[in-house]
Amino acid sequence: MMATQADLAVFLPELESVTRRAGDIAMAYFRAGQRTTAAVSYKGGGSPVTEADFAVDRFLFTEMARIAPGAAWLSEESADTADRLTRDALIIVDPIDGTQAFSRGDARWSVSIALVVRGRPVAGVIHAPALGETYVGARGLGAFLNGSPLVAPQRAGIAGAALVAPRAMQDRLAACPQEFVMAPRTPSLALRLADIASGRHDIVVAAPNSRDWDIAAADVLLAEAGAMLSEPEGVALTYNRASLARDMLIAAPHSLFDESLALAREVLEGKL
């Protein structure tokens, strides 16, 4: 599959349309402030999954095969196979990122889809229908929220930055000499990361063990908005690997990234 700017300019509107339709399917089961009408079951690790997740997954599998016929498939709600490792192009899907929030009527969930080519995401959409927000982006074409271009604010320093971090890390981060504003933690990791591009907060630290479907779409949005997402090594993430689990993740605008990375490493090494 080609990934030139011309190709992506054609593909991105199709991807957005499909993602919006997937959001409509999920919304049929969503009730704001109330328990979902969807049947809820639980995976081996205890995390919930609903019939809405499966309905969106089935729809996207069919539609993405239509608009990206050469791409392999990876979804949180589908069985993974080694076949994808032999392919240059891969669709990565989280049918409902933030299922627990979705199931209890919290609007902060999303449908997240990315196209990865040769190990890096080149197009992504994060659609939060209950919030009325749609992030789209593609390599070389920019990032947008509801059609408006996104440029992550480039703060001069880390002091006073709005930081989102796991509860288990917040006490340690509060002990560091810089003073942060601890921002609310959005249940959907995809939205949490995308909110850096929109300037709603400045830094995200995510605990180890997220998966590629949580982050791939956000990765390309951040890159296009002037921010970066990485593990503690501080380099761009590679996708379509055998392992889907991630280490601690750090995301920040370029102006804050080195300081944010150093801070996260201190937390990881127990120095704070």
Secondary structure, DSSP 8 states (H G I E B T S, - for coil): ----HHHHHHHHHHHHHHHHHHHHHHHTT--TTS--SS-EEE-TTS-EEEHHHHHHHHHHHHHHHHH-TT-EEEETTS---GGGGG-SEEEEEEEEETHHHHHHT-S--EEEEEEEETTEEEEEEEEETTTTEEEEEETTTEEEETTEE------S-STT-EEE--HHHHHHHHTSSS--EE----S-HHHHHHHHHTTS-SEEEE-TT-BHHHHHHHHHHHHHHTEEEE-TT-SB---S-S--B---EEEEEHHHHHHHHHHHHHHHTT--
